[in-house]
Amino acid sequence: MFDNLSDRLSSTLKKIKGQGRLTEDNIKDTLREVRLALLEADVALPVVTEFIEQVKAGALGQDVQTSLTPGQAMTKLVQKELVKVMGSANEALNLRAVPPVIILMAGLQGAGKTTTTAKLGRWLQQNQKKKVGVVSVDVYRPAAIKQLETLANDLSLNFFESDISQNPVDIAKAAIDAAKRKFLDVLIVDTAGRLHVDADMMDEIKALHAAIKPIETLFVVDSMTGQDAANTAKAFNDALPLTGVVLTKMDGDARGGAALSIRHITGKPIKFMGMGEKTDALEPFHPDRLASRILGMGDVLSLIEQIEQKVDKEKAEKLARKMQKGKAFDLEDFREQLLQMQSMGGVGAMMDKLPGVNEIPKELRDKVNDKDLARQIAVINSMTMQERRFPDLIKGNRKKRIADGCGQDVQNINRVLQQHKMMQKMVKRFTKGNIANMVRGMKGNLKGMKM
C-alpha cells in the first residue's frame, strides 16, 4: 500500500540526515522532492501546496525540538502534517440513536459498495456486537440484490428482500419496519450506483435520504482513482450531507492520492478502508497509523489488533499450556501457526505493518510470496500425524514419500524442517508467559509510546 509514495518520501528524508540544523537553504531541496512525491502520488494540488507551506513553517519556526537531529525533525514534521491532512484521528460511526441506526451507502458503480455494505455489517457484528440487517434498493441491477443476499447469508446478517419492480423509498421503509420488529441495532441500506455523477441519480438518492433520515451517510469510493475520488466525493457531498467516506481497494493503491486529498477537499472524515476482497478485509481508518506506514515506521498497533481479532485464542492458550509443560513445539503446531498467518492475509500483509520495512530493498520485498505459505502447509499435510509429532523420524525414504505426496522436491521438505526448527527456538522464549497476555501487554506499551 502506497509503496511508491513511501519509497520516495523515505529516500528524500534520508538526504537531510547529515545536516547540522534545519535552515531555509538545506530544506529547499527536500521540500521540492516531497512536493514532487506528493504530485506523483496524484494528491490534489491545493493539498500539496498547503502541505509544503505547513512543513516549511514548522521547520523554520520554533517547533523543532533540540533533542532531535535534522533528519528526525523533518520526518516528525512531515508525519505530523500527513496526519493532519488525513484527519488527525479515527472518527467512529455514530451509533448513539434509537435503534435501528440507519446507515446509507452511496457511491459510483464499481466502487465496491455492495461488498463494503456486507463488510461493514460483519465489522459491526464482530467488533461492536450489534445485530445488523442489510437491504439493497438498487432496482437497476438485479445482480446487486442477489450479491448482497449471498454475502448476508454467508455472514449471518439479516437480509431484507427487495425486487426491481419496487420503489427504492418503499423498499427502505419496509426494511426499517421489519428491522424494528426484529429489534435490530443497525440497518445498512445499499443504494444504486451509476457510471458517473448525474442529476437523476442525485435526485433519487436525495429523495431516499429525506425519506429515511439516516444517522450515517457513507460515501464509498475506489482509492485507486486518486484525486478523482476526492472530486467525486465533493460532488456527492454537495448533494448529500455525507458523514464519512470509505476508501476501497487500498491494498492495491501504490500512490495514495485519494487518502491524502479527500479530507481536505470534502471536509469529511475517512472512517474505514477496504484492504482486500475478503469479507473481513475492512479496517477503521487511523490517520496517525497510516502516516507512520507511509514513512516506513510500520503500524504495529494495527498488527497487534489484527492478531487479537483473528488468532484463535483457544488454540493460542492451548499452545502456551503445552509449552509451559516443557513439551516440544512440533510440526502440527507449526502448521497451525502457518494457517493463522494465512488467515491474517499472509506475510505480505503483515510485513507492510512492520517498522523499517522500507529499509529492505524493494527487489527483496517483491520476492515475498504468500504462495510459500500454502506450499509449506501442503508439505506438512503430506506427513503422518506421527511424523508431525516427532519430526526427527523424517529421514531418507520418508522425505521422498512426503515430497511425492505434495508434488514438491526433497529440497522443499528440508526447508520446511529447517524453518520449523527456527520457529521452535523462538517459541521457547515464550514458555514462561501466556501468549494472549503478552500480546495485550505489547499493545498497552505501544499505545503509550511517542514517535
LOVEXBA-584884 format. One record per residue (C-alpha): residue number from 1; z negated, y, x negated. Coordinates in steps of 0.02 Angstrom, whole numbers. Each point is the difference from the previous one (the first is absolute). Layout:
BEGIN
NUM_Z_Y_X
...
% end
This chain:
BEGIN
1_0_0_0
2_52_172_-66
3_46_-84_-166
4_127_133_-51
5_-117_146_35
6_-149_-88_-78
7_92_-42_-162
8_72_175_-14
9_-166_91_29
10_-98_-116_-116
11_122_24_-145
12_5_190_31
13_-190_20_-1
14_-15_-102_-161
15_98_133_-95
16_-137_131_19
17_-140_-112_-67
18_14_64_-179
19_-23_184_45
20_-160_93_-44
21_-15_88_167
22_104_45_153
23_102_159_-19
24_148_72_94
25_116_-50_-142
26_-52_-181_-19
27_-6_-37_188
28_171_77_33
29_98_-155_-54
30_-123_-117_87
31_14_93_165
32_190_2_-14
33_-2_-190_-21
34_-123_-21_145
35_112_109_109
36_154_-105_-43
37_-97_-161_33
38_-51_61_174
39_177_60_43
40_73_-167_-57
41_-129_-85_112
42_81_93_146
43_-152_110_32
44_43_153_106
45_32_158_-105
46_-136_108_85
47_-127_-137_-39
48_55_-11_-183
49_-6_190_-22
50_-176_16_69
51_-57_-155_-95
52_57_71_-168
53_-77_171_37
54_-169_-77_43
55_-3_-111_-156
56_50_147_-110
57_-136_112_76
58_-130_-136_-28
59_57_-31_-180
60_-6_184_-49
61_-155_41_103
62_-182_-49_-22
63_15_-169_87
64_17_-104_-160
65_-162_-79_-63
66_-34_20_-185
67_-49_-184_-12
68_179_-53_39
69_146_-12_-121
70_158_99_47
71_84_-163_54
72_-147_-50_109
73_-13_176_72
74_184_5_49
75_-8_-176_74
76_-152_50_102
77_88_158_64
78_157_-99_49
79_-106_-133_85
80_-99_131_96
81_160_84_61
82_79_-167_48
83_-153_-38_108
84_7_173_79
85_186_-15_41
86_-25_-169_84
87_-150_53_102
88_-164_-5_-101
89_-76_-151_91
90_41_-139_121
91_-6_57_181
92_-55_-140_114
93_68_-34_174
94_-94_88_140
95_-72_-143_102
96_-141_102_78
97_63_8_179
98_-21_-92_166
99_87_-168_-24
100_137_-46_-4
101_42_123_-140
102_188_27_12
103_104_7_-159
104_183_52_18
105_122_-55_-135
106_153_112_-27
107_144_-2_-123
108_182_-35_-36
109_86_-168_18
110_-18_-112_-152
111_-160_81_-65
112_-102_-155_41
113_-88_68_156
114_-17_-165_94
115_-62_-95_-153
116_-121_143_-38
117_-66_-7_179
118_-46_-183_-26
119_-70_33_-175
120_-110_142_66
121_-61_-112_141
122_-48_-133_-126
123_-85_128_-113
124_-105_68_145
125_-43_-177_52
126_-49_-58_-174
127_-80_157_-73
128_-67_95_150
129_-39_-153_109
130_95_76_146
131_80_-90_147
132_180_58_-10
133_148_-1_120
134_182_42_-38
135_146_47_112
136_182_46_-33
137_85_137_102
138_163_-21_-97
139_114_-35_150
140_157_25_-106
141_-27_-144_-119
142_-54_-163_87
143_-25_-81_-171
144_-139_127_-36
145_-102_-61_149
146_23_-182_-52
147_-40_40_-181
148_-164_84_48
149_-45_-145_115
150_27_-126_-140
151_-103_100_-125
152_-139_29_128
153_-12_-186_39
154_-7_-43_-186
155_-142_126_-27
156_-96_-37_163
157_28_177_64
158_9_33_188
159_184_24_44
160_50_89_160
161_172_-47_64
162_138_125_33
163_181_-6_53
164_156_103_-40
165_21_39_186
166_-165_95_3
167_-40_182_-36
168_-96_28_-166
169_-135_105_86
170_-26_-133_134
171_-14_-136_-134
172_-130_99_-98
173_-105_42_154
174_0_-182_59
175_-54_-56_-175
176_-143_128_-1
177_-63_-64_169
178_10_-180_-61
179_-90_45_-162
180_-142_79_100
181_-17_-158_105
182_-9_-104_-160
183_-127_120_-77
184_107_26_-155
185_-52_127_-131
186_174_55_-56
187_175_-1_74
188_147_31_-118
189_162_59_82
190_161_-37_-97
191_138_124_49
192_190_-3_-14
193_81_55_-161
194_169_81_-30
195_117_8_-148
196_-29_188_-11
197_-104_136_84
198_80_52_165
199_-50_104_151
200_-2_-144_125
201_-114_-102_-112
202_-121_145_-21
203_-3_39_187
204_-40_-181_40
205_-141_-17_-126
206_-71_171_51
207_-6_-58_182
208_-84_-163_-53
209_-128_94_-106
210_-41_118_144
211_-22_-146_121
212_-116_-110_-105
213_-87_132_-109
214_-26_-107_-158
215_-149_32_-115
216_108_-38_-152
217_188_33_-16
218_60_-79_-162
219_171_31_-77
220_68_-155_-87
221_124_39_-138
222_90_-94_-140
223_-69_66_-166
224_160_-48_-91
225_94_143_87
226_-95_122_-114
227_-15_181_54
228_112_-39_151
229_-152_-92_67
230_-99_162_-8
231_139_98_87
232_13_-129_140
233_-189_2_19
234_7_189_18
235_131_-14_138
236_-113_-121_95
237_-153_107_-32
238_89_151_75
239_28_-99_161
240_-160_-105_4
241_-180_34_-50
242_-3_-131_-138
243_-171_-51_-64
244_59_-97_-152
245_136_-91_-95
246_26_-182_-50
247_111_-26_-153
248_91_-168_-1
249_85_-95_-143
250_-112_83_-130
251_6_-157_-108
252_187_27_-28
253_-8_188_-30
254_22_37_-186
255_7_190_26
256_-139_64_114
257_86_152_77
258_-59_-38_177
259_-183_-25_-45
260_-4_161_-101
261_96_107_126
262_-56_-49_175
263_-174_78_2
264_62_166_-69
265_149_13_120
266_-81_-63_161
267_-184_39_-29
268_-38_-174_68
269_-98_-133_-96
270_74_-165_-58
271_-119_-126_78
272_76_-168_-49
273_132_-73_-116
274_98_-161_22
275_4_-104_-159
276_112_-146_47
277_72_-103_141
278_-153_-107_35
279_-109_48_149
280_-151_30_-113
281_98_120_-113
282_-70_162_72
283_-125_106_-98
284_-93_162_38
285_78_142_-101
286_-121_65_-132
287_76_150_-93
288_-125_-9_-143
289_35_-184_-33
290_188_23_12
291_-7_147_-122
292_-92_-112_-124
293_134_-134_19
294_140_126_-27
295_-82_54_-164
296_-25_-180_-58
297_-189_0_27
298_7_-142_126
299_-88_-20_166
300_-142_-121_-29
301_-93_49_160
302_148_-52_109
303_17_-160_-102
304_-183_-44_30
305_15_40_186
306_154_-112_7
307_-97_-141_-85
308_-145_20_121
309_116_-6_151
310_117_-140_-53
311_-102_-116_-110
312_-78_-144_97
313_-185_43_-22
314_-55_-176_48
315_107_-77_-138
316_-58_133_-123
317_-183_-39_38
318_35_-187_-15
319_80_25_-171
320_-148_109_-55
321_-124_-136_51
322_104_-130_-91
323_0_103_-159
324_-188_32_13
325_-28_-188_3
326_90_-12_-167
327_154_-88_69
328_169_31_-80
329_134_115_71
330_135_-131_35
331_185_9_44
332_-36_-7_187
333_-107_157_-20
334_140_78_-103
335_124_-40_140
336_-113_88_126
337_-5_156_-109
338_191_0_-14
339_16_-15_190
340_-123_145_24
341_101_106_-123
342_159_-43_94
343_-80_56_164
344_-38_170_-78
345_184_34_-35
346_13_-85_-170
347_-25_61_-178
348_121_147_18
349_-95_77_146
350_-166_-18_-90
351_66_62_-168
352_60_161_83
353_-182_43_35
354_-67_-34_-176
355_-43_147_-116
356_114_25_-150
357_143_-102_73
358_120_137_-58
359_-50_-37_-180
360_88_-168_17
361_186_16_-41
362_109_2_157
363_104_-148_-61
364_-160_-105_-8
365_-58_59_173
366_169_-46_71
367_-24_-178_-65
368_-152_-26_112
369_69_-123_126
370_-103_-59_148
371_110_-155_11
372_-104_-65_-146
373_-150_-11_118
374_99_-114_117
375_56_-106_-149
376_-179_-20_-63
377_-61_-49_174
378_144_-126_12
379_-53_-78_-167
380_-181_-25_60
381_60_-64_170
382_93_-138_-93
383_-162_-63_-78
384_-117_-128_76
385_-171_60_55
386_-77_-98_-144
387_112_93_-125
388_-47_167_77
389_-185_-40_-15
390_15_-71_-177
391_141_94_-92
392_-34_-91_-164
393_82_-154_79
394_168_88_1
395_93_-64_-152
396_169_-77_-44
397_69_-98_148
398_-106_94_126
399_77_165_-57
400_175_-73_19
401_-40_-65_175
402_-71_170_53
403_154_89_-72
404_117_-115_98
405_-104_26_158
406_14_190_-3
407_176_10_-75
408_-58_89_-159
409_-5_-45_-184
410_-151_-62_-99
411_-11_168_-89
412_-47_82_166
413_-134_-132_29
414_-76_40_-170
415_6_186_40
416_-97_-24_163
417_-131_-107_-88
418_-18_134_-134
419_-19_139_130
420_-131_-104_89
421_-102_-13_-160
422_6_188_-23
423_-56_27_180
424_-138_-128_-25
425_-72_104_-144
426_6_159_106
427_-88_-80_149
428_-145_-57_-110
429_-50_182_-20
430_-37_13_186
431_-110_-155_14
432_-163_98_11
433_55_118_139
434_69_-10_175
435_185_46_-1
436_-4_92_167
437_-151_104_-54
438_84_35_-167
439_153_71_88
440_-108_107_115
441_-98_64_-150
442_161_48_-91
443_56_94_154
444_-163_98_10
445_7_47_-184
446_182_55_8
447_-31_114_149
448_-122_99_-104
449_117_20_-148
450_96_158_-41
451_172_1_-79
% end
